[in-house]
Amino acid sequence: MSESAPSFFAKFEILQAYNLWWQDLGQAFAGLPEFRRDVFDELYADVKQLPQMVSVTGPRRVGKSTLLQQCIQQLIKDAPDPEAQARRIVYFSMQDPGLEIPGFNQDRFFNGLVATAVEASKGGLTYLFLDEIQRFPRWELYLKKFYDLKTPVRFVVSGSASAPIFKKSRESLLGRVKDFHVLPFSFREWDTLRRQCGPEDSRPYMGSSSLLNILGSEARKREQKSWLSLLDQFADGWGIEITEIEDFLFEGGFPEVWNLPTLLAKQEYLYQNQVERVIFEDLLVAAEFRKPEMLRRFYLGLLKDPGRETNLSQLSSEIALARSTIETYFPLLEATDLVWRLHKHTSTKSTPKAGNFKTYLVDLAVRNAVMKLSQEQMVADPTLMGAYAENVVANHLRRWPGLVELGYWRRNNDELDFIVDLGSTRIGVEVKYRNEVQDKDVLKAARLSEAHGCEACIMVTKEPMPADNIDKLKTQSPVPLAVVPLAAFLMLF
């Protein structure tokens, strides 16, 4: 260890391997990806400036540790004295087996870590990046204590399980922590990273979600024509081949799996990390759940029909589990980002009613892995591809800046896939992933949008629709209308 490293760390050699910047700034970040997810800019700004603690939560293997490392890299790079800044930054994973060695005093470790880090900062601010924080017993009490004492330490923590699973622990941190909930890669992030690593093409670079922010801003100002005209720029498909969306629907948004050598290796990786370890480790540790086999059975049953409208009584009969058991299981699965529920929307601008709901998968690649589907099998099933298209649109709509409420409407054979409330503006969204979309389907979605108080309608299609046909439909639609191919629509998010 270099002489400049805080003396305290010499007593805890366990830290040295995690903090290479103490010894060699030139090589410390050699293997860190250059690609940065959309959330990075806001996360980094809050790490630097926010007086609160910052947490990064989300499913396993979406890049939370990488985000923390990139924040550390940027903190050092932006500092007037990088070497001095490096000595004020500590990173550690709370799932390190060294913390389980007999005789290791966890209280002394944490308290001593903070005390010596403060001393090493020489009156400045110290950053403590603590990964997998939920693995450390009573972690919330430590953070609360040092935060309330106004200790000059900025805590940045991460956890594999999502925020709801930490509810009991996080209650004591109310108002003290800002959470960034990181989900699997969006289509645009996936596409951008793949293009950076592949051959150049002529398609313009979307950048971060600036266009979507504009759309959200304009919608909140109730200027529908302005943001709908922006959507029209994507009506021709924006140069994106249909095979790209098929690749994304199959590969999913977990980056570590993309470069595994075989399909079987990818399937086993996804199943072990996103199903087995989530249910049999995360829930057992964080939720004290004692019947993981039943929960796994319930989850695997939900994989059959993603996006299907569900009635709890009917579901109880189908999978032979009591309704009360299902009501217990759903929040657990949602808390670990395996599935999420979309409720029916009311006809007025208020909260959705309880009752039937749709169940969507957070990432479709997990279903492909569990079902042992090849990409060829997936693409050959038009019904499945229609369900996948609706599911991926649902996942992306959740990212819309300014989103207040997201729901759906269905009665008999009439259905509007999504009703999106952006501030005081309501938008209808219908997904028709077919080789040809009938004019009557577009106009039906537009009429349903109008009937439910929507001020605009977006039809998401498989292929671009002819421009003259879109123009004709716009003249017949009762509300402002945009028709956008799926791949281009997802690029907005």
PAMI-132013 format. One record per residue (C-alpha): x, y, z; residue number from 1; chain. Coordinates in nm, 2 decimals. Last residue first. Layout:
<rs>
(r (X, Y, Z), NUM, A)
...
</rs>
This chain:
<rs>
(r (-3.70, 0.61, -2.43), 493, A)
(r (-3.76, 0.77, -2.77), 492, A)
(r (-3.58, 0.48, -2.94), 491, A)
(r (-3.88, 0.26, -2.84), 490, A)
(r (-4.10, 0.44, -3.09), 489, A)
(r (-3.85, 0.38, -3.37), 488, A)
(r (-3.84, 0.00, -3.30), 487, A)
(r (-4.22, -0.02, -3.27), 486, A)
(r (-4.31, 0.17, -3.59), 485, A)
(r (-4.49, 0.50, -3.53), 484, A)
(r (-4.84, 0.62, -3.62), 483, A)
(r (-4.93, 0.96, -3.46), 482, A)
(r (-5.29, 1.10, -3.42), 481, A)
(r (-5.45, 1.42, -3.29), 480, A)
(r (-5.80, 1.33, -3.18), 479, A)
(r (-6.13, 1.24, -3.37), 478, A)
(r (-5.93, 1.07, -3.64), 477, A)
(r (-6.06, 1.10, -4.00), 476, A)
(r (-5.82, 1.37, -4.12), 475, A)
(r (-5.53, 1.19, -3.94), 474, A)
(r (-5.62, 0.87, -4.11), 473, A)
(r (-5.57, 1.02, -4.45), 472, A)
(r (-5.23, 1.16, -4.36), 471, A)
(r (-5.13, 0.82, -4.23), 470, A)
(r (-5.23, 0.66, -4.55), 469, A)
(r (-5.03, 0.91, -4.75), 468, A)
(r (-4.73, 0.84, -4.54), 467, A)
(r (-4.74, 0.47, -4.60), 466, A)
(r (-4.73, 0.28, -4.26), 465, A)
(r (-4.39, 0.18, -4.12), 464, A)
(r (-4.37, -0.18, -4.00), 463, A)
(r (-4.46, -0.34, -3.67), 462, A)
(r (-4.70, -0.08, -3.55), 461, A)
(r (-4.74, 0.16, -3.25), 460, A)
(r (-5.06, 0.38, -3.28), 459, A)
(r (-5.03, 0.69, -3.07), 458, A)
(r (-5.35, 0.88, -2.98), 457, A)
(r (-5.41, 1.23, -2.85), 456, A)
(r (-5.61, 1.43, -2.61), 455, A)
(r (-5.73, 1.13, -2.42), 454, A)
(r (-6.06, 1.17, -2.23), 453, A)
(r (-6.16, 0.81, -2.23), 452, A)
(r (-6.40, 0.83, -2.53), 451, A)
(r (-6.13, 1.02, -2.73), 450, A)
(r (-5.88, 0.74, -2.69), 449, A)
(r (-6.15, 0.48, -2.77), 448, A)
(r (-6.22, 0.67, -3.10), 447, A)
(r (-5.84, 0.69, -3.18), 446, A)
(r (-5.80, 0.32, -3.11), 445, A)
(r (-6.09, 0.24, -3.34), 444, A)
(r (-5.95, 0.47, -3.61), 443, A)
(r (-5.62, 0.28, -3.61), 442, A)
(r (-5.79, -0.06, -3.61), 441, A)
(r (-6.03, 0.05, -3.89), 440, A)
(r (-5.73, 0.15, -4.10), 439, A)
(r (-5.60, -0.21, -4.09), 438, A)
(r (-5.25, -0.28, -3.98), 437, A)
(r (-5.04, -0.50, -4.20), 436, A)
(r (-4.75, -0.73, -4.10), 435, A)
(r (-4.88, -0.72, -3.74), 434, A)
(r (-4.75, -0.58, -3.41), 433, A)
(r (-5.06, -0.36, -3.33), 432, A)
(r (-4.99, -0.16, -3.01), 431, A)
(r (-5.23, 0.11, -2.90), 430, A)
(r (-5.14, 0.42, -2.69), 429, A)
(r (-5.39, 0.67, -2.56), 428, A)
(r (-5.27, 1.00, -2.42), 427, A)
(r (-5.39, 1.21, -2.13), 426, A)
(r (-5.26, 1.55, -2.05), 425, A)
(r (-5.29, 1.70, -1.70), 424, A)
(r (-4.94, 1.59, -1.59), 423, A)
(r (-4.86, 1.31, -1.83), 422, A)
(r (-5.13, 1.05, -1.80), 421, A)
(r (-5.09, 0.75, -2.02), 420, A)
(r (-5.37, 0.52, -2.11), 419, A)
(r (-5.24, 0.20, -2.26), 418, A)
(r (-5.36, -0.11, -2.45), 417, A)
(r (-5.70, 0.04, -2.54), 416, A)
(r (-5.95, -0.25, -2.55), 415, A)
(r (-6.29, -0.33, -2.70), 414, A)
(r (-6.39, -0.70, -2.73), 413, A)
(r (-6.57, -0.72, -2.39), 412, A)
(r (-6.45, -0.41, -2.19), 411, A)
(r (-6.09, -0.32, -2.16), 410, A)
(r (-5.89, -0.01, -2.05), 409, A)
(r (-5.53, 0.02, -1.96), 408, A)
(r (-5.32, 0.21, -1.70), 407, A)
(r (-5.02, 0.44, -1.66), 406, A)
(r (-5.03, 0.74, -1.42), 405, A)
(r (-4.82, 1.05, -1.35), 404, A)
(r (-4.55, 1.02, -1.60), 403, A)
(r (-4.34, 1.34, -1.62), 402, A)
(r (-4.06, 1.17, -1.80), 401, A)
(r (-4.17, 0.85, -1.98), 400, A)
(r (-3.98, 0.56, -1.83), 399, A)
(r (-4.29, 0.35, -1.75), 398, A)
(r (-4.38, 0.38, -2.12), 397, A)
(r (-4.07, 0.17, -2.19), 396, A)
(r (-4.18, -0.14, -2.00), 395, A)
(r (-4.53, -0.12, -2.14), 394, A)
(r (-4.39, -0.09, -2.50), 393, A)
(r (-4.18, -0.40, -2.43), 392, A)
(r (-4.49, -0.60, -2.30), 391, A)
(r (-4.71, -0.50, -2.60), 390, A)
(r (-4.44, -0.61, -2.85), 389, A)
(r (-4.38, -0.93, -2.66), 388, A)
(r (-4.76, -1.01, -2.67), 387, A)
(r (-4.76, -0.95, -3.05), 386, A)
(r (-4.45, -1.15, -3.09), 385, A)
(r (-4.61, -1.44, -2.90), 384, A)
(r (-4.91, -1.43, -3.13), 383, A)
(r (-4.69, -1.41, -3.44), 382, A)
(r (-4.49, -1.72, -3.34), 381, A)
(r (-4.20, -1.76, -3.59), 380, A)
(r (-4.00, -1.48, -3.42), 379, A)
(r (-3.98, -1.67, -3.09), 378, A)
(r (-3.90, -2.00, -3.25), 377, A)
(r (-3.62, -1.85, -3.45), 376, A)
(r (-3.48, -1.67, -3.15), 375, A)
(r (-3.45, -2.00, -2.97), 374, A)
(r (-3.69, -2.06, -2.67), 373, A)
(r (-3.58, -2.26, -2.37), 372, A)
(r (-3.90, -2.15, -2.18), 371, A)
(r (-3.69, -2.03, -1.89), 370, A)
(r (-3.44, -1.85, -2.11), 369, A)
(r (-3.70, -1.69, -2.33), 368, A)
(r (-3.89, -1.58, -2.02), 367, A)
(r (-3.57, -1.42, -1.88), 366, A)
(r (-3.51, -1.25, -2.21), 365, A)
(r (-3.85, -1.08, -2.18), 364, A)
(r (-3.73, -0.83, -1.91), 363, A)
(r (-3.96, -0.67, -1.65), 362, A)
(r (-4.23, -0.91, -1.74), 361, A)
(r (-4.59, -0.77, -1.75), 360, A)
(r (-4.90, -0.88, -1.56), 359, A)
(r (-5.23, -0.72, -1.66), 358, A)
(r (-5.49, -0.62, -1.40), 357, A)
(r (-5.84, -0.70, -1.29), 356, A)
(r (-5.97, -0.54, -0.97), 355, A)
(r (-5.87, -0.21, -0.80), 354, A)
(r (-5.96, 0.10, -0.98), 353, A)
(r (-5.70, 0.33, -1.13), 352, A)
(r (-5.63, 0.68, -0.97), 351, A)
(r (-5.81, 0.98, -1.11), 350, A)
(r (-5.85, 1.16, -1.43), 349, A)
(r (-6.19, 1.01, -1.52), 348, A)
(r (-6.26, 0.70, -1.73), 347, A)
(r (-6.08, 0.48, -1.48), 346, A)
(r (-5.77, 0.29, -1.57), 345, A)
(r (-5.73, -0.08, -1.53), 344, A)
(r (-5.42, -0.19, -1.34), 343, A)
(r (-5.07, -0.27, -1.48), 342, A)
(r (-4.88, -0.51, -1.27), 341, A)
(r (-4.50, -0.57, -1.25), 340, A)
(r (-4.28, -0.88, -1.29), 339, A)
(r (-3.93, -1.00, -1.20), 338, A)
(r (-3.82, -0.67, -1.05), 337, A)
(r (-3.75, -0.80, -0.70), 336, A)
(r (-4.02, -0.60, -0.53), 335, A)
(r (-4.27, -0.70, -0.80), 334, A)
(r (-4.21, -1.06, -0.72), 333, A)
(r (-4.27, -1.00, -0.35), 332, A)
(r (-4.57, -0.78, -0.41), 331, A)
(r (-4.73, -1.06, -0.62), 330, A)
(r (-4.67, -1.34, -0.37), 329, A)
(r (-4.88, -1.22, -0.08), 328, A)
(r (-5.19, -1.16, -0.30), 327, A)
(r (-5.13, -1.49, -0.46), 326, A)
(r (-5.13, -1.66, -0.12), 325, A)
(r (-5.46, -1.49, -0.03), 324, A)
(r (-5.61, -1.61, -0.36), 323, A)
(r (-5.52, -1.97, -0.27), 322, A)
(r (-5.30, -2.15, -0.51), 321, A)
(r (-5.41, -2.41, -0.76), 320, A)
(r (-5.26, -2.25, -1.07), 319, A)
(r (-5.57, -2.20, -1.27), 318, A)
(r (-5.82, -2.16, -0.98), 317, A)
(r (-5.61, -1.89, -0.82), 316, A)
(r (-5.57, -1.72, -1.15), 315, A)
(r (-5.95, -1.71, -1.20), 314, A)
(r (-6.00, -1.56, -0.85), 313, A)
(r (-5.72, -1.31, -0.90), 312, A)
(r (-5.85, -1.19, -1.24), 311, A)
(r (-5.57, -1.14, -1.49), 310, A)
(r (-5.55, -0.96, -1.82), 309, A)
(r (-5.27, -1.12, -2.03), 308, A)
(r (-4.96, -0.91, -2.08), 307, A)
(r (-4.72, -1.20, -2.06), 306, A)
(r (-4.90, -1.53, -2.11), 305, A)
(r (-4.70, -1.83, -1.98), 304, A)
(r (-4.45, -1.65, -1.77), 303, A)
(r (-4.70, -1.61, -1.48), 302, A)
(r (-4.69, -1.98, -1.41), 301, A)
(r (-4.31, -1.96, -1.36), 300, A)
(r (-4.37, -1.70, -1.10), 299, A)
(r (-4.62, -1.91, -0.90), 298, A)
(r (-4.39, -2.21, -0.91), 297, A)
(r (-4.10, -1.99, -0.79), 296, A)
(r (-4.31, -1.86, -0.51), 295, A)
(r (-4.40, -2.21, -0.40), 294, A)
(r (-4.04, -2.31, -0.40), 293, A)
(r (-3.94, -2.00, -0.21), 292, A)
(r (-4.16, -2.08, 0.10), 291, A)
(r (-3.98, -1.91, 0.39), 290, A)
(r (-3.96, -1.54, 0.29), 289, A)
(r (-3.75, -1.34, 0.54), 288, A)
(r (-3.80, -1.04, 0.31), 287, A)
(r (-3.44, -0.93, 0.27), 286, A)
(r (-3.24, -1.25, 0.31), 285, A)
(r (-3.48, -1.52, 0.19), 284, A)
(r (-3.61, -1.29, -0.08), 283, A)
(r (-3.27, -1.20, -0.21), 282, A)
(r (-3.13, -1.56, -0.19), 281, A)
(r (-3.37, -1.82, -0.31), 280, A)
(r (-3.60, -1.60, -0.51), 279, A)
(r (-3.35, -1.37, -0.67), 278, A)
(r (-3.08, -1.63, -0.69), 277, A)
(r (-3.30, -1.88, -0.87), 276, A)
(r (-3.49, -1.65, -1.10), 275, A)
(r (-3.27, -1.37, -1.24), 274, A)
(r (-2.92, -1.50, -1.17), 273, A)
(r (-2.97, -1.88, -1.22), 272, A)
(r (-3.23, -1.84, -1.50), 271, A)
(r (-3.04, -1.57, -1.68), 270, A)
(r (-2.70, -1.75, -1.67), 269, A)
(r (-2.86, -2.09, -1.77), 268, A)
(r (-3.02, -1.93, -2.07), 267, A)
(r (-2.71, -1.75, -2.18), 266, A)
(r (-2.49, -2.06, -2.14), 265, A)
(r (-2.74, -2.26, -2.34), 264, A)
(r (-2.74, -2.00, -2.62), 263, A)
(r (-2.37, -2.03, -2.65), 262, A)
(r (-2.06, -1.81, -2.61), 261, A)
(r (-2.17, -1.54, -2.35), 260, A)
(r (-2.14, -1.20, -2.51), 259, A)
(r (-2.49, -1.07, -2.44), 258, A)
(r (-2.53, -1.22, -2.09), 257, A)
(r (-2.34, -0.95, -1.91), 256, A)
(r (-2.55, -0.67, -2.06), 255, A)
(r (-2.89, -0.76, -1.91), 254, A)
(r (-3.15, -0.58, -2.13), 253, A)
(r (-3.30, -0.85, -2.34), 252, A)
(r (-3.14, -1.08, -2.60), 251, A)
(r (-3.47, -1.20, -2.76), 250, A)
(r (-3.68, -0.89, -2.77), 249, A)
(r (-3.36, -0.70, -2.85), 248, A)
(r (-3.27, -0.92, -3.15), 247, A)
(r (-3.63, -0.90, -3.28), 246, A)
(r (-3.62, -0.52, -3.25), 245, A)
(r (-3.30, -0.52, -3.46), 244, A)
(r (-3.45, -0.76, -3.71), 243, A)
(r (-3.72, -0.50, -3.79), 242, A)
(r (-3.45, -0.28, -3.94), 241, A)
(r (-3.42, 0.08, -3.80), 240, A)
(r (-3.38, 0.35, -4.06), 239, A)
(r (-3.60, 0.60, -3.87), 238, A)
(r (-3.90, 0.38, -3.91), 237, A)
(r (-4.08, 0.61, -4.15), 236, A)
(r (-4.31, 0.75, -3.88), 235, A)
(r (-4.02, 0.86, -3.67), 234, A)
(r (-4.03, 1.23, -3.76), 233, A)
(r (-4.40, 1.22, -3.71), 232, A)
(r (-4.33, 1.18, -3.34), 231, A)
(r (-4.19, 1.54, -3.34), 230, A)
(r (-4.52, 1.66, -3.50), 229, A)
(r (-4.70, 1.49, -3.21), 228, A)
(r (-4.48, 1.69, -2.97), 227, A)
(r (-4.60, 2.02, -3.11), 226, A)
(r (-4.96, 1.93, -3.19), 225, A)
(r (-5.01, 1.82, -2.83), 224, A)
(r (-4.93, 2.15, -2.66), 223, A)
(r (-5.09, 2.06, -2.33), 222, A)
(r (-4.80, 2.21, -2.14), 221, A)
(r (-4.75, 1.87, -1.97), 220, A)
(r (-4.75, 1.72, -2.32), 219, A)
(r (-4.48, 1.97, -2.44), 218, A)
(r (-4.26, 1.88, -2.15), 217, A)
(r (-4.31, 1.51, -2.19), 216, A)
(r (-4.23, 1.52, -2.56), 215, A)
(r (-3.93, 1.74, -2.50), 214, A)
(r (-3.80, 1.49, -2.24), 213, A)
(r (-3.86, 1.22, -2.49), 212, A)
(r (-3.65, 1.41, -2.74), 211, A)
(r (-3.37, 1.45, -2.49), 210, A)
(r (-3.35, 1.09, -2.40), 209, A)
(r (-2.98, 1.06, -2.43), 208, A)
(r (-2.81, 1.06, -2.77), 207, A)
(r (-3.02, 0.97, -3.07), 206, A)
(r (-2.73, 0.92, -3.31), 205, A)
(r (-2.83, 0.96, -3.67), 204, A)
(r (-2.84, 0.65, -3.89), 203, A)
(r (-2.55, 0.64, -4.13), 202, A)
(r (-2.38, 0.33, -3.99), 201, A)
(r (-2.05, 0.26, -3.83), 200, A)
(r (-1.94, -0.09, -3.76), 199, A)
(r (-1.99, -0.24, -3.41), 198, A)
(r (-1.91, -0.16, -3.05), 197, A)
(r (-2.06, 0.19, -3.05), 196, A)
(r (-2.35, 0.05, -3.25), 195, A)
(r (-2.42, -0.22, -2.99), 194, A)
(r (-2.40, 0.04, -2.71), 193, A)
(r (-2.65, 0.27, -2.88), 192, A)
(r (-2.89, -0.02, -2.97), 191, A)
(r (-2.90, -0.15, -2.61), 190, A)
(r (-2.94, 0.20, -2.47), 189, A)
(r (-3.22, 0.27, -2.72), 188, A)
(r (-3.39, -0.06, -2.65), 187, A)
(r (-3.39, 0.02, -2.28), 186, A)
(r (-3.13, -0.16, -2.07), 185, A)
(r (-3.25, -0.34, -1.76), 184, A)
(r (-3.39, -0.13, -1.47), 183, A)
(r (-3.21, 0.12, -1.24), 182, A)
(r (-3.41, 0.27, -0.95), 181, A)
(r (-3.23, 0.58, -0.84), 180, A)
(r (-3.31, 0.65, -0.48), 179, A)
(r (-3.27, 0.97, -0.28), 178, A)
(r (-3.19, 0.92, 0.09), 177, A)
(r (-3.24, 1.12, 0.41), 176, A)
(r (-3.61, 1.22, 0.37), 175, A)
(r (-3.72, 0.88, 0.51), 174, A)
(r (-3.41, 0.69, 0.63), 173, A)
(r (-3.59, 0.51, 0.92), 172, A)
(r (-3.85, 0.39, 0.67), 171, A)
(r (-3.57, 0.24, 0.46), 170, A)
(r (-3.53, -0.07, 0.66), 169, A)
(r (-3.89, -0.17, 0.65), 168, A)
(r (-3.93, -0.08, 0.29), 167, A)
(r (-3.61, -0.26, 0.18), 166, A)
(r (-3.80, -0.50, -0.05), 165, A)
(r (-3.99, -0.20, -0.19), 164, A)
(r (-3.66, -0.04, -0.31), 163, A)
(r (-3.55, -0.31, -0.55), 162, A)
(r (-3.32, -0.60, -0.46), 161, A)
(r (-2.96, -0.59, -0.58), 160, A)
(r (-2.86, -0.31, -0.35), 159, A)
(r (-2.65, 0.00, -0.39), 158, A)
(r (-2.51, 0.27, -0.16), 157, A)
(r (-2.37, 0.62, -0.20), 156, A)
(r (-2.29, 0.78, 0.14), 155, A)
(r (-2.14, 1.13, 0.14), 154, A)
(r (-1.92, 1.16, 0.45), 153, A)
(r (-1.87, 1.49, 0.64), 152, A)
(r (-2.06, 1.35, 0.95), 151, A)
(r (-2.37, 1.55, 1.00), 150, A)
(r (-2.45, 1.35, 1.32), 149, A)
(r (-2.79, 1.27, 1.16), 148, A)
(r (-2.61, 1.13, 0.85), 147, A)
(r (-2.37, 0.92, 1.06), 146, A)
(r (-2.65, 0.77, 1.27), 145, A)
(r (-2.89, 0.72, 0.99), 144, A)
(r (-2.63, 0.54, 0.78), 143, A)
(r (-2.54, 0.30, 1.06), 142, A)
(r (-2.90, 0.23, 1.15), 141, A)
(r (-2.99, 0.16, 0.78), 140, A)
(r (-2.71, -0.10, 0.76), 139, A)
(r (-2.85, -0.30, 1.05), 138, A)
(r (-2.68, -0.62, 0.92), 137, A)
(r (-2.47, -0.57, 0.60), 136, A)
(r (-2.60, -0.77, 0.31), 135, A)
(r (-2.86, -0.50, 0.22), 134, A)
(r (-2.56, -0.27, 0.13), 133, A)
(r (-2.49, -0.47, -0.19), 132, A)
(r (-2.23, -0.20, -0.28), 131, A)
(r (-2.11, 0.07, -0.04), 130, A)
(r (-1.96, 0.38, -0.20), 129, A)
(r (-1.82, 0.61, 0.08), 128, A)
(r (-1.73, 0.96, -0.04), 127, A)
(r (-1.53, 1.18, 0.20), 126, A)
(r (-1.58, 1.56, 0.21), 125, A)
(r (-1.31, 1.79, 0.32), 124, A)
(r (-1.16, 1.87, 0.66), 123, A)
(r (-0.85, 1.67, 0.62), 122, A)
(r (-1.03, 1.39, 0.43), 121, A)
(r (-0.81, 1.13, 0.60), 120, A)
(r (-0.97, 1.20, 0.94), 119, A)
(r (-1.32, 1.16, 0.80), 118, A)
(r (-1.21, 0.83, 0.64), 117, A)
(r (-1.07, 0.72, 0.97), 116, A)
(r (-1.40, 0.77, 1.15), 115, A)
(r (-1.61, 0.62, 0.87), 114, A)
(r (-1.41, 0.30, 0.84), 113, A)
(r (-1.37, 0.27, 1.22), 112, A)
(r (-1.75, 0.28, 1.27), 111, A)
(r (-1.80, 0.03, 0.99), 110, A)
(r (-1.53, -0.21, 1.09), 109, A)
(r (-1.58, -0.18, 1.47), 108, A)
(r (-1.94, -0.26, 1.43), 107, A)
(r (-1.87, -0.55, 1.20), 106, A)
(r (-1.61, -0.71, 1.44), 105, A)
(r (-1.45, -1.00, 1.26), 104, A)
(r (-1.41, -1.28, 1.51), 103, A)
(r (-1.51, -1.55, 1.27), 102, A)
(r (-1.47, -1.44, 0.91), 101, A)
(r (-1.81, -1.33, 0.77), 100, A)
(r (-1.71, -0.98, 0.67), 99, A)
(r (-1.43, -1.13, 0.47), 98, A)
(r (-1.69, -1.30, 0.25), 97, A)
(r (-1.75, -0.97, 0.07), 96, A)
(r (-2.12, -0.92, 0.04), 95, A)
(r (-2.09, -0.56, 0.17), 94, A)
(r (-1.89, -0.46, -0.14), 93, A)
(r (-1.65, -0.17, -0.07), 92, A)
(r (-1.56, 0.16, -0.23), 91, A)
(r (-1.37, 0.44, -0.05), 90, A)
(r (-1.31, 0.79, -0.19), 89, A)
(r (-1.12, 1.06, -0.01), 88, A)
(r (-0.77, 0.93, -0.10), 87, A)
(r (-0.87, 0.95, -0.47), 86, A)
(r (-0.96, 1.32, -0.42), 85, A)
(r (-0.60, 1.39, -0.31), 84, A)
(r (-0.46, 1.21, -0.61), 83, A)
(r (-0.70, 1.39, -0.85), 82, A)
(r (-0.61, 1.74, -0.73), 81, A)
(r (-0.84, 1.99, -0.91), 80, A)
(r (-1.11, 1.72, -0.90), 79, A)
(r (-1.31, 1.64, -1.22), 78, A)
(r (-1.12, 1.32, -1.30), 77, A)
(r (-1.14, 1.18, -0.94), 76, A)
(r (-1.52, 1.24, -0.92), 75, A)
(r (-1.56, 1.10, -1.27), 74, A)
(r (-1.38, 0.77, -1.19), 73, A)
(r (-1.58, 0.73, -0.87), 72, A)
(r (-1.91, 0.79, -1.05), 71, A)
(r (-1.80, 0.53, -1.31), 70, A)
(r (-1.74, 0.28, -1.03), 69, A)
(r (-2.08, 0.34, -0.89), 68, A)
(r (-2.24, 0.30, -1.23), 67, A)
(r (-2.05, -0.02, -1.28), 66, A)
(r (-2.17, -0.16, -0.95), 65, A)
(r (-2.53, -0.09, -1.06), 64, A)
(r (-2.48, -0.25, -1.41), 63, A)
(r (-2.81, -0.44, -1.47), 62, A)
(r (-2.67, -0.76, -1.32), 61, A)
(r (-2.93, -0.82, -1.04), 60, A)
(r (-3.25, -0.61, -1.04), 59, A)
(r (-3.27, -0.26, -0.92), 58, A)
(r (-3.14, -0.01, -0.66), 57, A)
(r (-2.90, 0.28, -0.66), 56, A)
(r (-2.90, 0.48, -0.33), 55, A)
(r (-2.79, 0.84, -0.27), 54, A)
(r (-2.75, 1.00, 0.07), 53, A)
(r (-2.89, 1.35, 0.10), 52, A)
(r (-2.69, 1.68, 0.07), 51, A)
(r (-2.71, 1.65, -0.31), 50, A)
(r (-2.42, 1.81, -0.49), 49, A)
(r (-2.16, 1.55, -0.61), 48, A)
(r (-2.36, 1.23, -0.58), 47, A)
(r (-2.66, 1.42, -0.71), 46, A)
(r (-2.48, 1.53, -1.03), 45, A)
(r (-2.34, 1.18, -1.07), 44, A)
(r (-2.69, 1.02, -1.06), 43, A)
(r (-2.83, 1.27, -1.30), 42, A)
(r (-2.56, 1.22, -1.55), 41, A)
(r (-2.55, 0.84, -1.50), 40, A)
(r (-2.92, 0.76, -1.55), 39, A)
(r (-2.88, 0.74, -1.93), 38, A)
(r (-2.63, 0.46, -1.91), 37, A)
(r (-2.26, 0.52, -1.96), 36, A)
(r (-2.05, 0.34, -2.22), 35, A)
(r (-1.68, 0.37, -2.15), 34, A)
(r (-1.68, 0.03, -1.97), 33, A)
(r (-1.44, 0.00, -1.68), 32, A)
(r (-1.14, -0.24, -1.74), 31, A)
(r (-0.87, 0.02, -1.71), 30, A)
(r (-1.03, 0.20, -1.42), 29, A)
(r (-0.75, 0.17, -1.16), 28, A)
(r (-0.47, 0.16, -1.42), 27, A)
(r (-0.35, 0.52, -1.43), 26, A)
(r (-0.48, 0.61, -1.08), 25, A)
(r (-0.24, 0.35, -0.93), 24, A)
(r (-0.22, 0.30, -0.55), 23, A)
(r (-0.53, 0.46, -0.39), 22, A)
(r (-0.71, 0.43, -0.72), 21, A)
(r (-0.71, 0.05, -0.67), 20, A)
(r (-0.98, 0.07, -0.41), 19, A)
(r (-1.15, -0.27, -0.40), 18, A)
(r (-0.84, -0.48, -0.36), 17, A)
(r (-0.72, -0.27, -0.08), 16, A)
(r (-1.03, -0.29, 0.14), 15, A)
(r (-0.98, -0.64, 0.28), 14, A)
(r (-0.64, -0.53, 0.40), 13, A)
(r (-0.82, -0.37, 0.70), 12, A)
(r (-0.55, -0.25, 0.94), 11, A)
(r (-0.37, -0.09, 0.65), 10, A)
(r (-0.69, 0.09, 0.57), 9, A)
(r (-0.67, 0.29, 0.89), 8, A)
(r (-0.34, 0.44, 0.78), 7, A)
(r (-0.51, 0.64, 0.50), 6, A)
(r (-0.33, 0.58, 0.17), 5, A)
(r (-0.05, 0.83, 0.10), 4, A)
(r (0.23, 0.58, 0.19), 3, A)
(r (0.13, 0.35, -0.08), 2, A)
(r (0.00, 0.00, 0.00), 1, A)
</rs>
